Amino acid sequence: MIAVRILKILAVVLAALALPAALGAPTVASAFAALNAPRSDDISVTPASPTFDPAKPTAVVVVGDRGAVVSDTLAPYEILATTGAFNVYTVASERRPLPLTGGLDLVPDLTFDALDALIGGPPDVVVVPAMPDVGRPSTKPVTDWLATQANGGALLLSVCNGAAVLASAGLLDGREATAHWLRLDEWEGTYPAVEWIRGTRYVDDGDVISTAGILSGIDGTLRVVERMVGTDAAADAARAIGWTHHHPGSPAPMREARLEASDTVVAFNTAFGWDRQRIGVLLTDGVGEIELASVFDTYGQSLAAGTITIGEAPVRSRHGLTFVPRVDRGAGFDRLVVPGTVEHDPVAGMDAPVHPHHSPGFPYDGVLQDLARTTDVATARWTAKVLEYPIDHLDLAGASWPWAETFRPLALAALGATLVLAGFALLRRGRARRRS
């Protein structure tokens, strides 16, 4: 009798878990797949050939065949370009639109072969962002090329989980390095020859500098500028982008991040955000690279909204990168966000587009405030934690928690348990009728 009761309890518990899991799993898969989903067409865009000044050092940001994290790619690029002291290019194994986080398609300036033909040897600095296929065979064109550049004397800067790209190429063996706090345990198991460091924004190990998560890449890039150009140039670059956390000479203090109870917000948003916002992002000529990154990475990393690029033709950013929109202005979306402070023509059929960068400050500030206002404060705080961006100075106003997304699995669990209990009740009635 006791065994039967235990089996019934287990059946109720499993039913309560099965329904939310069955309905939530596809949403989780869809949310993560959308982050670096490639475009569905095979459009060909050829940007203008970049210029080269042999009197300047050359810095390149490498993008994988399956894309890269948008902030890891564009923030270092803009910082290096802002100094005016470098030839700065984006490079990849192929010159075609490559997806950055959230569906922002970048056309690299050069292929690996074209870069070699242009400068006649390895670049002085190679920035390695996180890539969605790290550790897989598809990264081999990148890892083989990185090994060649390292052997040629290039300074390597990994951003976020770009450190795992270097580790997979064997370029961090016997070295100290860091990466995003969410995956350090994984990298310790996968790449045990690396001495992984926690609780720091970057690790300077001579000819390799590695940074922690996403916006810690700003600190690592400023360290590169400091070493190669000078302290004043690094300070000027930090001011130019609105980064108030610059810490000359050493990494800024950072509390080691860990998962907390409040971080469950991302699970509810990812699995049960069935009415996730669809945000159109209008691409305009002259937009800042960090302004673009702030929009696509903030909404994307929140997993509470999806972004799609809007525009009628390729655009060139402030420092000359080429981006290709995915749909024209007639596509359907819930809200329109316009990165940057560049004026633009009104968009037909859209009222009051969001301009997150028309107020002064670091570009991510306005986007995080909009995220809090349109989703909830807990989601905005989680996103800032993933971005590794201090937000004590921000006034985040909005709902405190995604209550609808939280109640959905509870309601599904209750429904699943109720159905099983109803089934048991019907069985009991059937037995009673047969006995009578």
TILUM-131500 format. One line per field, with one value per residue (C-alpha): residue in one letter; residue number from 0; chain; x, y, z. Coordinates in steps of 0.5 Angstrom, whole numbers, plus 500, padded with zeros to 3 digits. Layout:
! TILUM-131500
type <- (A,...)
seq <- (NUM,...)
mol <- (A,...)
c1 <- (X,...)
c2 <- (Y,...)
c3 <- (Z,...)
END
This chain:
! TILUM-131500
type <- (M,I,A,V,R,I,L,K,I,L,A,V,V,L,A,A,L,A,L,P,A,A,L,G,A,P,T,V,A,S,A,F,A,A,L,N,A,P,R,S,D,D,I,S,V,T,P,A,S,P,T,F,D,P,A,K,P,T,A,V,V,V,V,G,D,R,G,A,V,V,S,D,T,L,A,P,Y,E,I,L,A,T,T,G,A,F,N,V,Y,T,V,A,S,E,R,R,P,L,P,L,T,G,G,L,D,L,V,P,D,L,T,F,D,A,L,D,A,L,I,G,G,P,P,D,V,V,V,V,P,A,M,P,D,V,G,R,P,S,T,K,P,V,T,D,W,L,A,T,Q,A,N,G,G,A,L,L,L,S,V,C,N,G,A,A,V,L,A,S,A,G,L,L,D,G,R,E,A,T,A,H,W,L,R,L,D,E,W,E,G,T,Y,P,A,V,E,W,I,R,G,T,R,Y,V,D,D,G,D,V,I,S,T,A,G,I,L,S,G,I,D,G,T,L,R,V,V,E,R,M,V,G,T,D,A,A,A,D,A,A,R,A,I,G,W,T,H,H,H,P,G,S,P,A,P,M,R,E,A,R,L,E,A,S,D,T,V,V,A,F,N,T,A,F,G,W,D,R,Q,R,I,G,V,L,L,T,D,G,V,G,E,I,E,L,A,S,V,F,D,T,Y,G,Q,S,L,A,A,G,T,I,T,I,G,E,A,P,V,R,S,R,H,G,L,T,F,V,P,R,V,D,R,G,A,G,F,D,R,L,V,V,P,G,T,V,E,H,D,P,V,A,G,M,D,A,P,V,H,P,H,H,S,P,G,F,P,Y,D,G,V,L,Q,D,L,A,R,T,T,D,V,A,T,A,R,W,T,A,K,V,L,E,Y,P,I,D,H,L,D,L,A,G,A,S,W,P,W,A,E,T,F,R,P,L,A,L,A,A,L,G,A,T,L,V,L,A,G,F,A,L,L,R,R,G,R,A,R,R,R,S)
seq <- (0,1,2,3,4,5,6,7,8,9,10,11,12,13,14,15,16,17,18,19,20,21,22,23,24,25,26,27,28,29,30,31,32,33,34,35,36,37,38,39,40,41,42,43,44,45,46,47,48,49,50,51,52,53,54,55,56,57,58,59,60,61,62,63,64,65,66,67,68,69,70,71,72,73,74,75,76,77,78,79,80,81,82,83,84,85,86,87,88,89,90,91,92,93,94,95,96,97,98,99,100,101,102,103,104,105,106,107,108,109,110,111,112,113,114,115,116,117,118,119,120,121,122,123,124,125,126,127,128,129,130,131,132,133,134,135,136,137,138,139,140,141,142,143,144,145,146,147,148,149,150,151,152,153,154,155,156,157,158,159,160,161,162,163,164,165,166,167,168,169,170,171,172,173,174,175,176,177,178,179,180,181,182,183,184,185,186,187,188,189,190,191,192,193,194,195,196,197,198,199,200,201,202,203,204,205,206,207,208,209,210,211,212,213,214,215,216,217,218,219,220,221,222,223,224,225,226,227,228,229,230,231,232,233,234,235,236,237,238,239,240,241,242,243,244,245,246,247,248,249,250,251,252,253,254,255,256,257,258,259,260,261,262,263,264,265,266,267,268,269,270,271,272,273,274,275,276,277,278,279,280,281,282,283,284,285,286,287,288,289,290,291,292,293,294,295,296,297,298,299,300,301,302,303,304,305,306,307,308,309,310,311,312,313,314,315,316,317,318,319,320,321,322,323,324,325,326,327,328,329,330,331,332,333,334,335,336,337,338,339,340,341,342,343,344,345,346,347,348,349,350,351,352,353,354,355,356,357,358,359,360,361,362,363,364,365,366,367,368,369,370,371,372,373,374,375,376,377,378,379,380,381,382,383,384,385,386,387,388,389,390,391,392,393,394,395,396,397,398,399,400,401,402,403,404,405,406,407,408,409,410,411,412,413,414,415,416,417,418,419,420,421,422,423,424,425,426,427,428,429,430,431,432,433,434,435)
mol <- (A,A,A,A,A,A,A,A,A,A,A,A,A,A,A,A,A,A,A,A,A,A,A,A,A,A,A,A,A,A,A,A,A,A,A,A,A,A,A,A,A,A,A,A,A,A,A,A,A,A,A,A,A,A,A,A,A,A,A,A,A,A,A,A,A,A,A,A,A,A,A,A,A,A,A,A,A,A,A,A,A,A,A,A,A,A,A,A,A,A,A,A,A,A,A,A,A,A,A,A,A,A,A,A,A,A,A,A,A,A,A,A,A,A,A,A,A,A,A,A,A,A,A,A,A,A,A,A,A,A,A,A,A,A,A,A,A,A,A,A,A,A,A,A,A,A,A,A,A,A,A,A,A,A,A,A,A,A,A,A,A,A,A,A,A,A,A,A,A,A,A,A,A,A,A,A,A,A,A,A,A,A,A,A,A,A,A,A,A,A,A,A,A,A,A,A,A,A,A,A,A,A,A,A,A,A,A,A,A,A,A,A,A,A,A,A,A,A,A,A,A,A,A,A,A,A,A,A,A,A,A,A,A,A,A,A,A,A,A,A,A,A,A,A,A,A,A,A,A,A,A,A,A,A,A,A,A,A,A,A,A,A,A,A,A,A,A,A,A,A,A,A,A,A,A,A,A,A,A,A,A,A,A,A,A,A,A,A,A,A,A,A,A,A,A,A,A,A,A,A,A,A,A,A,A,A,A,A,A,A,A,A,A,A,A,A,A,A,A,A,A,A,A,A,A,A,A,A,A,A,A,A,A,A,A,A,A,A,A,A,A,A,A,A,A,A,A,A,A,A,A,A,A,A,A,A,A,A,A,A,A,A,A,A,A,A,A,A,A,A,A,A,A,A,A,A,A,A,A,A,A,A,A,A,A,A,A,A,A,A,A,A,A,A,A,A,A,A,A,A,A,A,A,A,A,A,A,A,A,A,A,A,A,A,A,A,A,A,A,A,A,A,A,A,A,A,A,A,A,A,A,A,A,A,A,A)
c1 <- (500,506,509,503,502,510,509,502,506,512,507,504,511,513,507,508,515,513,508,513,519,515,513,519,524,523,523,529,532,529,532,539,539,537,543,547,543,546,542,537,540,546,547,554,557,564,566,571,578,581,587,594,599,605,607,602,601,596,590,585,579,578,571,569,566,559,560,562,559,557,560,567,568,565,568,575,574,572,577,582,580,578,585,587,594,592,590,584,581,576,578,575,577,571,569,561,556,557,552,554,550,542,543,547,551,558,562,569,574,579,580,586,590,588,591,597,598,596,601,606,606,603,599,601,595,590,583,579,572,568,565,559,562,568,572,569,572,569,573,579,581,581,585,590,591,591,597,601,600,602,608,610,610,603,600,593,587,582,575,570,570,575,580,577,578,586,586,583,589,594,596,594,598,602,599,594,588,581,574,567,565,559,563,570,568,567,574,577,575,576,583,586,593,591,591,584,584,577,575,579,577,583,590,596,601,606,604,597,592,585,579,573,566,564,565,571,574,574,579,583,583,585,591,593,593,596,602,603,601,601,597,594,592,588,585,583,580,576,573,571,567,564,567,568,571,578,583,590,596,592,585,580,577,571,567,567,561,557,550,544,537,535,539,533,530,533,530,523,525,528,523,516,517,512,510,518,518,520,525,526,533,534,541,544,550,555,552,558,560,559,552,550,553,549,543,544,548,543,537,540,543,537,534,527,527,529,532,532,536,532,534,534,541,548,551,558,559,563,569,568,565,560,553,548,540,536,529,526,522,516,517,513,516,513,518,523,530,534,542,546,545,545,538,534,528,521,519,513,507,512,510,515,521,526,533,537,543,540,542,549,553,556,551,549,546,540,539,539,534,529,530,528,522,519,521,523,528,531,532,536,540,541,543,548,551,552,555,560,557,557,550,550,549,543,536,532,525,520,516,520,520,517,511,507,513,514,506,506,510,507,500,503,505,499,495,499,499,491,490,494,490,484,486,487,480,477,481,478,471,472,474,468,463,466,466,459)
c2 <- (500,505,503,505,511,513,511,516,522,521,520,527,530,528,530,537,538,535,540,546,542,540,547,551,547,549,556,556,552,558,564,561,559,566,570,568,565,567,570,566,569,569,577,579,586,588,594,599,597,599,604,602,607,603,608,606,599,595,592,587,584,577,574,567,563,563,570,573,576,583,587,583,585,592,595,594,596,603,604,602,606,612,613,614,611,604,601,598,592,587,580,573,567,569,576,575,578,574,574,578,577,579,578,584,582,585,584,584,589,583,576,573,572,580,582,579,582,589,589,583,580,579,585,588,586,581,581,575,575,570,565,561,555,555,548,546,544,549,554,551,556,561,557,556,563,565,560,563,570,568,565,571,576,579,581,577,580,575,578,574,567,569,566,559,560,561,555,551,553,551,558,559,552,554,561,565,567,569,569,570,568,564,559,559,552,549,552,549,542,543,546,544,546,554,557,560,566,569,576,580,584,582,578,581,576,579,577,575,579,576,579,577,577,582,589,587,587,595,595,590,594,600,596,595,602,604,599,601,608,611,612,619,616,610,615,620,613,612,619,619,612,615,609,612,605,606,604,606,601,595,592,595,592,587,582,575,574,568,565,568,566,573,570,565,571,569,562,564,569,564,558,562,568,566,574,576,583,583,589,593,596,601,602,609,611,614,610,609,601,601,604,599,593,596,595,588,585,588,586,579,577,579,573,577,580,579,584,584,589,594,598,599,598,597,602,604,606,611,608,605,598,595,592,589,590,583,586,593,598,595,589,587,589,591,597,601,602,607,607,613,620,621,624,620,620,618,611,610,607,607,612,615,610,609,613,610,614,622,623,623,617,610,608,601,606,608,601,598,603,602,594,595,600,595,588,589,591,584,582,589,587,580,583,588,582,578,584,585,592,596,599,602,609,608,609,603,604,599,592,589,582,578,576,573,569,566,564,560,554,554,554,549,545,545,543,537,535,536,532,526,526,527,520,517,519,516,509,509,510,505,500,502,501,494,492,494)
c3 <- (500,502,495,491,495,493,486,486,489,484,478,480,481,474,471,475,472,465,462,464,461,455,453,456,452,445,447,450,444,440,444,444,437,435,438,433,427,420,415,410,404,400,399,397,399,398,402,400,400,407,407,410,413,414,420,424,428,425,430,427,430,428,427,426,420,425,428,434,440,438,444,444,437,436,443,442,435,436,442,438,432,436,438,431,433,429,422,425,421,422,419,417,413,408,406,407,412,419,424,431,437,436,428,426,420,419,413,415,412,410,409,412,406,404,410,409,402,405,411,409,415,422,425,431,435,434,438,439,441,444,438,438,436,440,441,435,428,425,428,425,420,426,430,425,423,430,431,425,428,435,432,428,435,435,441,443,446,448,450,454,452,446,451,450,442,444,449,444,439,445,445,453,455,462,462,466,463,465,461,463,470,467,464,468,471,464,461,467,466,458,458,464,462,463,470,470,474,477,480,475,469,465,466,462,461,456,449,451,455,456,459,463,461,455,457,461,454,454,460,456,450,454,457,450,448,455,453,446,445,452,459,456,450,454,458,452,449,455,456,448,449,456,460,467,470,467,472,469,470,473,472,476,482,481,485,483,480,482,481,486,487,483,477,476,472,466,466,466,461,456,457,458,455,449,448,447,444,437,436,430,430,424,422,420,417,422,428,433,434,441,440,436,440,446,443,440,446,452,449,446,453,456,453,454,447,440,435,427,423,419,413,406,404,407,412,414,422,425,423,417,418,413,416,412,414,414,412,410,413,412,416,422,429,436,437,433,436,433,435,435,435,428,425,420,416,420,419,416,421,427,433,437,436,442,441,447,446,445,453,455,458,456,451,455,460,456,453,460,462,456,458,465,463,458,461,469,473,475,468,467,473,470,463,466,470,464,461,467,467,474,474,481,478,474,476,473,473,471,474,479,476,470,474,468,466,473,474,467,469,476,472,468,474,477,471,470,477,477,470,474,480,476,472,479,481,475,476,483,481,476,481,485,480,478,486,486)
END
